[in-house]
Amino acid sequence: MKKRLIAVLMAVAMVGTLAVGCGSNKDNSTGSNDAKSADEKVLHLEGGNPETLDSLTGTGGDSVGVIREVMEGLGRFVKKDGQDVLEPAGAESWEPSDDGLTWTFHLRDHKWSDGEDVTAEDYVYAFQRMFDPDTASSGVEFFLSLENAQEIVDGTKKPEDIGVSAPDDKTVVFKLTKPVPYFEMILGSPVAFPQRKDIVEKYGDKYGADKDSVVYNGPFIVDEWIPGSKVILAKNDTYWDKDSVKLDKVELLYIDDDTSAMTMLKNGELDAHTANAKWEDEIMATDDFDLVEAPFPAGMRDIFNVDTPLLKSPKVRLALTLAKDREELNNTLFDGYYEPAYGWIMPAITCQGINFREKAGNPLKEAAAQYTDLEALFKEGLQEEGIDPNEKLTLKVLLGDSSAETQTAGELYKNEIESKLPIIIELESCTDNTDFMQRRKDGNFEMTFLHMNGAEYDDPSVFLNMYLTGAAANEGHYSNAKYDELIKKAENSTDAEERLNLFVEAEKIMLVEDPAISPTVYWNQNFFVSKKVKNLTAPAWVPLGFEYKYAEVE
């Protein structure tokens, strides 16, 4: 059930996330419909249901997993000697100014899949489009430190004024309003990938909707895409580092239940898959797989839509937060594989090298010790909003899909809350992850259940900037002036201790004093990987999944 819930319910907000195809894309294809040659190297994985190939708006797990392999930014996250590093990619070198306010990147010679050169203007255009309100890219939250960024968000300047420039075809310059300790890391995010203006304008609203509406500059191209079924990637012969790519193809399949995935794994139809306790003994007994541990800072949360009359009261939201038994949910839904979350920032996250959770403790455990009568807290919140606590009250909770496993998870939550609070939980189901993401984006929900986020860089801001007033990733329309002030003050400081203290205070506000979300578990990545597969890694600072560039199949 664990993998199913994750695959269906997650989205990066990557915090960030994730050309448009001309006929020449097909020239790079190895011909996915042809009979597989005996020596063709093909990697088979799950992940074949992206909602878009637009790197500025594709924040779902499957979208990001495809985009980061068919596109490439200035740097690329890879795992070397067990450590995650940002290696030169589209840029062969870069340097900051002494004051940290100017970053200059020098591009290498490389091409798009239609043979056109990747230029500095392609990066400038991508950032201008990111800050265009019509794009509604979550990447904006990562780059508010750029010159004119806040003014563009406020509507006093235009997207063309963003502090990214191209002095020549091979140089990209970023101007910041303040030093940002993690600036290099956020440039490795898919939202910072280049885009071709001529291609985006040619396809308009259809950009990224199919494989031929995009041009590619990464290790692979999309050779075939059958929505809701599979995506086949083929080696990109125009890629600057193509000699490092040992695979001919990567077949990404959409699999809608864990049992099917494990059966396919054992039958050799999949080469790797997320591990869980339920299947570990059976899979490892075959002696065909390695169990690979890959720490990953990610978390699962429920989102409150604060526009919902029933959820306007912070006390009501806190009662719902504390009524959730995280231990039971972890043990029942995820076989105890994860860690119950009594804070929002994950244990792996640091603030300039200082571990956040060690400083912040467990604010929800502290709150539970303070508020022992949850029903009284709940009713008090209702009365403050003018709602009769004796009325028959109903809260609609949005699930990712209508599968049996997701429904079972929803029923567990429903029964748990109804046993503790005087409220009826009505479960709503989406048709699929794309529908789930759209409803959140539109604010068409009262509360969600088990929505996932992963980190794209190592800093508390990656998860806290999401809840600033008006942020694109702020799907519940949360707004708290004190919270905004703390986050902005932290973002204007370079002192690690000061930033950490401000972030700790802000987290307590958005979890306890005025809840925006209800965390459930801290997630991690463990994988079953076929022994015939080598160099398949899972870097921490990218949205969920594998890096295929250096993988090999024996």
C-alpha positions in Angstrom: 0.0 0.0 0.0 2.9 2.3 0.8 4.1 2.7 -2.8 0.7 3.0 -4.2 -0.2 5.8 -1.9 3.0 7.6 -2.6 2.8 7.2 -6.4 -0.8 8.5 -6.5 -0.9 11.2 -3.8 2.5 12.9 -4.0 3.5 16.1 -5.7 7.2 18.5 -5.4 6.8 21.5 -4.8 9.8 21.7 -5.2 9.7 23.0 -4.4 10.7 23.1 -7.4 10.4 20.8 -10.2 10.5 20.3 -13.5 11.6 22.7 -26.4 9.0 21.9 -28.4 9.4 18.9 -30.3 9.9 19.1 -33.8 9.9 16.2 -36.2 13.6 16.0 -35.7 13.0 14.6 -32.2 12.1 11.4 -34.0 15.4 11.3 -35.7 17.0 10.7 -32.3 14.6 7.8 -31.6 15.9 4.3 -31.4 12.5 3.1 -32.6 10.6 1.8 -29.6 8.1 -0.1 -31.7 10.8 -2.1 -33.4 11.9 -5.5 -32.2 14.4 -5.2 -29.4 17.9 -6.0 -30.5 19.8 -8.6 -28.5 22.4 -6.1 -27.3 20.0 -3.2 -26.6 20.4 -2.0 -23.0 17.0 -1.2 -21.6 16.2 -0.3 -18.0 12.6 -1.0 -16.8 11.1 1.1 -14.0 7.9 2.6 -12.7 7.0 6.2 -13.4 5.1 6.3 -16.7 2.3 8.7 -15.9 3.6 12.3 -16.2 1.0 15.1 -16.3 3.2 17.4 -18.4 6.8 17.8 -19.8 6.8 21.5 -19.0 9.7 21.9 -16.6 8.1 25.0 -15.0 4.8 23.4 -14.1 5.5 19.6 -14.0 5.7 19.1 -10.2 4.2 15.6 -9.9 6.6 12.8 -9.2 6.3 11.1 -12.6 6.6 14.4 -14.4 9.8 15.4 -12.5 11.2 11.9 -13.0 11.0 12.2 -16.8 11.8 15.9 -17.0 15.1 15.7 -15.1 16.3 13.0 -17.5 15.3 14.6 -20.8 16.3 18.1 -19.8 19.3 19.6 -18.1 20.1 22.8 -16.3 23.3 24.5 -15.4 24.2 21.8 -12.9 23.1 18.2 -12.3 22.7 16.5 -9.0 24.5 13.2 -8.8 25.6 10.9 -6.0 29.4 10.3 -5.8 31.0 8.3 -3.1 27.7 8.3 -1.2 27.5 12.1 -1.2 25.1 14.3 -3.2 26.9 16.8 -5.3 26.0 19.3 -8.0 28.3 18.6 -11.0 28.7 21.0 -14.0 26.2 20.2 -16.7 24.8 22.9 -19.0 27.4 25.2 -17.5 31.0 24.0 -17.4 32.0 26.5 -14.7 30.6 29.3 -12.5 31.6 31.7 -9.8 30.0 34.1 -7.3 31.1 37.6 -6.7 32.9 38.4 -3.4 29.7 39.8 -1.9 27.6 36.8 -3.1 25.2 39.0 -5.0 26.2 38.1 -8.6 26.6 34.6 -9.9 28.1 34.1 -13.4 27.7 30.8 -15.3 29.7 29.9 -18.4 27.9 27.5 -20.7 29.5 24.6 -22.5 28.8 23.9 -26.2 25.6 21.8 -26.2 22.5 21.4 -28.4 18.8 20.8 -28.2 17.5 17.6 -29.8 16.5 19.5 -33.0 20.2 20.5 -33.5 19.8 24.1 -32.3 22.4 25.4 -29.8 21.4 25.9 -26.2 22.1 29.5 -25.5 22.1 31.8 -22.4 18.9 33.4 -23.7 17.2 30.0 -23.2 17.9 30.4 -19.5 16.8 34.0 -19.4 13.6 33.2 -21.1 12.8 30.3 -18.7 13.2 32.6 -15.7 11.0 35.3 -17.3 8.4 32.7 -18.1 8.7 31.4 -14.5 7.7 34.8 -13.2 4.9 35.3 -15.6 1.7 35.0 -13.5 0.0 33.1 -16.4 2.6 30.3 -15.9 1.8 29.8 -12.2 5.1 28.1 -11.6 6.0 27.1 -8.0 9.6 27.9 -8.9 8.9 31.5 -8.1 9.1 30.8 -4.3 12.7 29.5 -4.8 14.0 32.6 -6.6 12.5 35.5 -4.7 16.1 36.6 -4.0 16.6 37.6 -7.6 16.6 41.3 -8.4 13.1 42.6 -9.1 11.5 39.2 -8.2 9.3 40.6 -5.4 8.3 43.6 -7.5 7.2 41.3 -10.3 5.2 39.2 -7.8 3.6 42.4 -6.5 2.8 43.5 -10.0 4.9 46.7 -10.0 7.4 45.3 -12.5 7.3 42.9 -15.5 8.7 39.3 -15.8 11.2 40.7 -18.3 12.8 42.7 -15.4 13.9 39.6 -13.5 17.5 39.7 -12.5 18.8 37.1 -15.0 20.7 38.3 -18.1 22.8 37.0 -21.0 25.8 39.2 -21.8 26.5 36.8 -24.6 25.3 33.4 -25.9 27.6 31.5 -23.5 27.2 33.5 -20.3 24.3 33.6 -17.8 24.4 36.2 -15.0 22.1 36.1 -11.9 21.8 39.3 -9.8 20.5 38.8 -6.2 19.2 41.2 -3.7 20.9 39.3 -0.9 23.4 36.4 -0.5 21.7 33.0 -0.6 23.7 30.2 1.0 22.0 27.5 -1.1 21.8 29.3 -4.5 23.8 26.7 -6.4 21.5 24.0 -5.1 18.3 25.6 -6.3 19.8 26.0 -9.8 19.9 22.2 -10.0 16.1 22.1 -9.8 14.0 21.4 -12.9 12.3 24.8 -12.6 15.7 26.3 -13.4 16.1 24.4 -16.7 16.3 26.3 -20.0 13.4 26.6 -22.3 13.2 27.6 -26.0 11.0 30.6 -26.6 10.2 29.7 -30.2 9.0 26.3 -29.1 6.9 27.4 -26.1 5.2 30.1 -28.2 4.6 27.7 -31.1 2.6 25.3 -28.9 1.1 27.7 -26.4 -1.1 25.9 -23.9 -0.2 22.6 -25.5 3.5 23.0 -24.6 4.6 19.9 -22.7 1.3 18.0 -23.4 3.0 15.4 -25.6 6.4 14.3 -26.6 6.5 16.3 -29.8 5.7 19.6 -28.2 9.1 19.7 -26.5 12.7 19.8 -27.5 15.3 18.2 -25.2 18.8 18.8 -24.0 19.3 16.0 -21.5 20.7 12.5 -21.6 17.5 11.1 -23.1 14.5 12.1 -25.2 10.9 11.0 -24.9 10.6 8.4 -27.6 7.0 7.3 -26.8 4.4 8.5 -24.4 1.1 6.7 -23.9 -0.7 8.7 -21.1 -1.8 6.5 -18.2 0.3 3.6 -19.5 4.0 4.2 -20.2 6.8 6.5 -21.2 9.8 5.2 -23.2 13.0 7.3 -23.1 15.7 6.9 -25.7 19.3 8.0 -25.6 19.7 11.5 -26.9 22.4 11.5 -29.6 22.8 15.3 -29.5 23.5 15.3 -25.7 26.9 16.8 -24.9 27.9 13.9 -22.6 26.3 11.1 -24.6 29.4 8.9 -24.2 28.6 8.6 -20.4 25.1 7.3 -21.2 25.3 3.5 -21.3 21.5 2.8 -21.7 19.7 2.7 -25.0 16.3 3.1 -23.5 14.5 3.5 -20.2 10.9 2.1 -20.1 8.8 3.8 -17.4 5.5 2.0 -16.7 2.4 3.2 -14.9 1.6 0.6 -12.3 -1.5 1.2 -10.1 -0.9 -1.3 -7.3 2.0 -2.6 -5.2 1.2 -6.3 -5.7 1.4 -5.9 -9.5 4.7 -4.0 -9.2 6.3 -6.7 -6.9 5.1 -9.5 -9.3 6.6 -7.7 -12.2 9.8 -7.2 -10.2 10.1 -10.9 -9.4 9.3 -11.7 -13.1 12.1 -9.5 -14.4 9.6 -7.0 -15.9 10.9 -4.3 -13.5 14.6 -3.7 -12.6 14.0 -1.7 -9.5 11.2 -0.5 -7.2 10.6 1.2 -3.9 11.1 -1.3 -1.1 8.8 -1.9 1.8 8.6 -4.3 4.8 5.7 -6.3 3.4 7.7 -7.6 0.5 11.3 -7.4 1.7 11.7 -11.1 2.8 10.1 -12.4 -0.4 12.0 -10.2 -2.8 15.4 -10.6 -1.0 14.9 -14.4 -0.8 15.2 -14.6 -4.6 18.9 -13.4 -4.3 18.3 -11.4 -7.5 18.1 -8.0 -5.8 20.1 -5.7 -3.6 18.4 -3.6 -1.0 19.7 0.0 -1.5 19.2 2.6 1.1 18.9 6.2 -0.2 18.1 8.8 2.5 15.7 11.4 1.1 14.2 14.4 2.8 10.5 14.1 2.1 7.3 14.2 4.1 3.6 13.5 3.9 1.0 16.0 5.0 -2.6 16.8 5.0 -3.5 20.3 3.7 -6.2 22.5 5.2 -8.0 24.9 2.9 -8.5 27.8 5.2 -11.2 29.2 3.0 -13.5 26.4 4.2 -15.9 27.8 6.8 -15.3 24.8 9.1 -11.5 25.2 8.9 -11.2 29.0 9.5 -10.5 28.5 13.2 -6.8 27.6 14.1 -8.2 25.7 17.1 -10.3 23.4 14.8 -7.3 22.8 12.6 -5.1 22.0 15.6 -7.7 19.6 17.0 -7.8 17.8 13.7 -4.0 17.7 13.6 -3.6 16.3 17.1 -6.4 13.8 16.7 -4.4 12.0 14.0 -2.6 9.0 15.4 0.7 9.1 13.4 2.1 5.9 14.9 -1.0 3.9 13.8 -1.0 5.4 10.3 2.6 4.7 9.9 2.3 1.1 11.1 -1.0 0.3 9.3 -0.4 2.1 6.0 3.3 1.9 5.6 4.3 -1.2 7.6 6.2 1.0 10.0 8.8 1.9 7.4 8.7 5.6 8.0 9.0 7.9 11.0 5.9 9.6 12.5 6.2 13.3 11.9 5.6 15.6 14.9 7.2 18.5 13.0 7.2 19.5 9.3 10.9 20.0 8.5 12.5 16.6 7.9 15.3 15.2 10.0 17.8 15.3 7.1 17.4 19.1 6.6 20.0 21.4 8.0 20.3 25.2 8.2 23.8 25.9 6.9 25.0 22.7 8.4 23.0 22.9 11.7 20.4 20.1 12.0 16.9 21.7 12.1 15.0 19.0 14.0 17.6 18.8 16.8 17.0 22.4 17.5 13.2 22.5 16.9 12.3 19.3 18.7 8.8 18.0 18.2 6.2 20.8 18.4 3.2 18.6 17.9 4.2 16.3 20.8 4.5 19.4 23.0 1.1 20.6 21.8 -0.5 17.2 22.5 0.8 17.4 26.1 -0.8 20.9 26.4 -4.1 20.2 24.7 -5.4 17.0 26.3 -9.1 17.6 25.6 -9.3 17.8 21.9 -13.1 17.8 21.7 -13.2 20.9 23.9 -10.5 22.6 21.8 -12.5 21.7 18.6 -15.8 23.1 20.0 -14.1 26.3 21.3 -12.8 27.0 17.8 -16.2 26.5 16.3 -17.9 28.8 18.7 -15.3 31.5 18.0 -16.3 31.3 14.3 -20.0 31.5 15.1 -20.6 27.8 14.4 -22.9 25.8 16.6 -20.8 22.9 17.9 -23.9 20.9 18.4 -24.8 20.9 14.7 -24.1 17.9 12.5 -20.8 19.0 10.9 -19.2 17.4 7.8 -15.7 17.9 6.5 -14.8 16.7 3.0 -11.4 15.0 2.8 -9.9 14.7 -0.7 -8.1 11.4 -1.6 -5.8 10.9 -4.5 -7.8 8.3 -6.4 -10.6 5.8 -5.9 -8.5 2.6 -5.7 -9.2 0.1 -2.9 -5.9 0.8 -1.2 -6.4 4.6 -1.1 -10.0 4.1 0.1 -8.8 1.9 2.9 -6.3 4.5 4.0 -9.1 7.2 3.9 -11.4 5.0 5.9 -8.7 4.5 8.5 -8.4 8.3 8.9 -12.1 8.8 8.8 -12.7 6.3 11.6 -9.9 7.7 13.7 -11.1 11.3 13.5 -14.8 10.5 14.0 -13.9 8.5 17.2 -12.2 11.6 18.7 -14.1 14.6 17.4 -17.8 15.4 16.9 -17.5 15.6 13.1 -18.4 13.5 10.0 -15.6 12.9 7.6 -16.8 12.6 4.0 -14.2 11.0 1.7 -13.9 12.4 -1.9 -11.9 10.6 -4.6 -10.0 11.9 -7.6 -9.8 10.0 -10.8 -6.0 10.0 -10.8 -3.0 12.0 -9.7 -3.5 14.6 -12.5 -7.0 15.3 -11.2 -5.7 15.4 -7.7 -3.1 18.0 -8.6 -5.6 20.1 -10.5 -8.1 20.2 -7.7 -5.4 21.3 -5.3 -4.2 24.0 -7.7 -7.7 25.2 -8.2 -8.4 25.2 -4.4 -11.3 22.8 -5.1 -11.0 20.9 -1.8 -11.6 21.4 1.9 -8.8 19.1 3.2 -6.5 16.7 1.5 -5.1 13.4 2.9 -1.5 12.2 2.5 0.0 14.7 0.1 3.8 14.3 -0.4 6.6 16.8 -0.8 10.3 16.3 -1.3 13.2 18.7 -1.1 15.3 20.2 -3.9 17.9 21.8 -1.7 19.2 21.5 1.9 17.6 24.4 3.8 14.4 24.8 5.9 13.2 27.4 3.5 12.5 24.7 0.9 9.5 23.6 2.9 8.6 26.8 4.8 8.5 29.2 1.8 5.6 27.2 0.5 3.3 28.7 3.1 4.1 32.4 2.5 0.9 34.4 1.6 0.2 34.1 -2.1 2.8 31.4 -2.8 2.0 29.2 -5.8 2.6 26.1 -3.7 0.3 27.4 -0.9 -2.7 25.4 -2.1 -4.7 25.9 1.1 -4.6 29.7 0.8 -2.8 30.0 4.2 -1.9 33.5 5.3 -0.3 34.6 8.5 1.5 38.0 8.7 3.8 37.0 11.6 4.8 33.8 9.7 5.5 35.8 6.6 7.6 38.3 8.6 9.7 35.5 10.2 10.4 33.8 6.9 11.3 37.0 5.1 13.6 38.0 7.9 15.3 34.6 7.8 15.7 34.9 4.0 17.4 38.3 4.5 20.0 36.9 6.9 23.1 34.9 6.3 23.8 34.1 9.9 23.1 30.4 10.4 22.0 30.6 14.1 19.7 33.6 13.4 18.1 31.9 10.4 17.6 28.7 12.3 15.9 30.4 15.3 13.5 32.3 12.9 12.7 29.1 11.0 12.0 27.2 14.2 9.6 29.9 15.4 7.9 30.0 12.0 7.4 26.2 12.0 5.7 26.3 15.3 3.3 29.0 14.0 2.2 27.0 10.9 1.8 23.7 12.9 0.4 24.8 16.3 -0.5 28.4 16.7 -2.2 28.7 13.2 -2.0 25.3 11.4 -1.5 25.3 7.7 -1.0 21.6 7.4 -1.0 18.4 9.4 2.2 16.3 8.9 1.9 12.5 9.0 5.3 10.8 8.4 8.9 11.6 7.4 9.5 9.6 4.3 12.7 7.9 3.1 13.8 5.9 0.1 14.8 2.3 0.1 14.9 0.3 -3.1 15.0 -3.2 -4.4 17.5 -3.1 -7.3 18.2 -6.0 -9.7 21.8 -7.2 -9.4 22.1 -6.9 -13.2 21.7 -3.1 -12.8 24.8 -1.0 -11.9 25.2 2.7 -11.0 21.5 3.4 -10.6 21.5 6.1 -7.9 18.9 8.2 -6.1 20.3 11.6 -5.2 18.7 13.2 -2.2 18.2 16.7 -3.5 16.0 16.0 -6.5 12.3 15.0 -6.4 11.7 11.4 -5.7 13.3 8.7 -7.9 16.4 7.5 -9.7 19.1 9.1 -11.8 19.4 7.1 -15.0 22.3 8.9 -16.8 25.1 6.7 -15.4 23.1 3.5 -15.0 24.1 0.3 -16.8 22.3 -3.0 -17.4 24.4 -6.2 -17.8 
